[in-house]
Amino acid sequence: MAVMIDNHVVQTAASSFAIGTDNLRRIESAFIYDLDRGVDGMEPSSLKMLPSFLDLPTGREEGDALALDFGGTNVRARLYHIENGKAAVLRESARRLREFDRENALLYDYTSSKTRPEELFDFIAGIVKEAVSGDTQEEYPLGWTFSFPARQERVDQAELISWSKEIAVPGVEGQDVVRLLREALERNGLKNVRIKAVVNDTIATLVAAAYSDEKVTAAAIYGTGHNTGCREMYVRDKDRPPQLLNLESGGFSRLMRTVYDLEVDERSDRPGAQLLEKMVSGRYLGALFTNVAALSVRGEREEIPPDLEDRLGFTAEDMSRFMLAEDIAEKRSVLAVKFFPALGKGFSLDRAEIAAFRGLAEAITRRSARLVAATLSAIVRHNSETGEIKPQTIAVDGSVYANMPGVARLVRAAIDELLGEEGKKVELRRLTGGSGFGAAIAALM
Ligand code: BGC
């Protein structure tokens, strides 16, 4: 028997990813429920709603500041000059956390379970050093965007709760990452760099967007990872001002999951954690597609490699390329890049199979967009105390939102589906680079 695709498996999976309006409303309500329970950490909730000890900027913050962005894929340091509401990047240095050579052999990896914390933090400090051109004299305030769940007691301290996005460096969870970075800066001779603030990327994006738009109420990251931050609406303790909250919405767990979601979760570094993120974010969309693709392969046992799923390894970028490919031939070649090396020469893909995979890619993407929309709509409802929705802006940044075909349009449509006419009052604003700029502002606040 030749190796082939069982189209039925692909089609069944695609239809299991559909979420109708009623179910979308249920998810929206469940998210509101968890938001209500999470206020001041009153009741157990799957949303961490972490305080940032920062409020919105005034829009008058000015000066020179370093912004360090550490999010899971890249590390970027930028020296900003901010004046009269305008920002100029004076110097910049960036590097990937993992790098491969042309033959796809690993050159280095600072994300693995074999990396020591000092190696990771020295690597980051090295990038900061480049951004200040090795200057160890002049004082630089630094704002750090640290895009992982962290518990803060002050704006310049943050204890990593747990890694996400498949970063596995041991010995950092439970530690104050600001202290680890400060020590690394000192080891690298950079006593002149002062860490003023550490913020989640949702908070940095919120700060960056609010710097020039006072209607901004929330900011979502919709890329490799997923999360939303918003301004706190209900403060029980009247003695303290409201602040910006990192919801860690990627951890939302009141969801209806398919068997494919269960598999992807089980194969991940942290089964049971970040359940929403595993259904919507770029880090996992490709894994969902891969999981179904592997399950759909039929053939004799010896024809199918036991590690087929690892070999296929479709990414969200592959899915985008596949959806964007204009004709069948081009679509076939995108799939072939992963399928052929894994299954050998005898394997072929016909028109119907390619159409089934197209339906699958679209269904996974559509579900992702609709789920994110349900959480944003829930945040809007939760934050409208009187029940009347105020005109407001939600900033959105991230590669899935910016690059995956149809995603931005699908999010918009699902928000309108949930909020009806009121949806018109919610503007979604695409933002790029907010997590760097916002960190620089935070350092100057
Ligand atoms: C992290 C969040 C982060 C999001 C987007 C998630 O994996 O837990 O803290 O905001 O990714 O980068």
Residues whose N, C-alpha, C, O or C-beta is under 5 A from the ligand:
A	BS01	BGC	G71 S147 F148 P149 S164 K165 D201 T202 I221 G225 H226 N227 G250
